Amino acid sequence: ANIQSFSFKNFNSPSFILQGDATVSSGKLQLP
């Protein structure tokens, strides 16, 4: 995905930090 480093503090209020491909891992998107 082109969405990049997501860090979900709250599934209702996600924090988005754009910066590279990411994969979903336990409520967090992490760069591979």
BATORVEX-211060 format. One record per residue (C-alpha): x, y, z. Coordinates in pm, 1 decimal, m for minus. Example, Ala and Ser with C-alpha at 12.3 -4.5 7.8 and 13.67 -1.06 7.14 Angstrom:
2
+----------+----------+----------+
|       c1 |       c2 |       c3 |
+----------+----------+----------+
|   1230.0 |   m450.0 |    780.0 |
|   1367.0 |   m106.0 |    714.0 |
+----------+----------+----------+
//
This chain:
32
+----------+----------+----------+
|       c1 |       c2 |       c3 |
+----------+----------+----------+
|      0.0 |      0.0 |      0.0 |
|    108.2 |    357.5 |    m49.1 |
|    m36.0 |    467.0 |    280.1 |
|    274.1 |    458.9 |    491.3 |
|    341.9 |    427.3 |    864.0 |
|      2.7 |    429.6 |   1037.0 |
|     m7.4 |    424.9 |   1411.7 |
|   m354.3 |    365.4 |   1554.3 |
|   m387.9 |    511.2 |   1901.2 |
|   m759.5 |    451.4 |   1873.3 |
|   m944.4 |    277.5 |   1590.3 |
|  m1186.5 |    570.1 |   1599.9 |
|   m902.1 |    822.6 |   1586.7 |
|   m609.6 |    697.2 |   1380.7 |
|   m290.1 |    898.9 |   1353.2 |
|   m146.6 |    907.4 |   1004.1 |
|    221.0 |    955.7 |    931.8 |
|    299.9 |    925.1 |    561.9 |
|    626.1 |    759.4 |    483.8 |
|    638.7 |    433.4 |    284.9 |
|    460.8 |    102.5 |    226.0 |
|    308.7 |    m47.6 |    536.0 |
|    143.2 |   m366.6 |    654.2 |
|   m120.7 |   m416.3 |    920.9 |
|      7.2 |   m558.1 |   1247.3 |
|   m199.0 |   m561.9 |   1567.5 |
|   m373.3 |   m228.9 |   1510.6 |
|    m52.1 |    m78.5 |   1376.1 |
|     78.5 |    m34.7 |   1025.5 |
|    450.7 |    m91.7 |   1020.2 |
|    707.0 |    m55.3 |    744.0 |
|    831.3 |   m392.6 |    624.5 |
+----------+----------+----------+
//
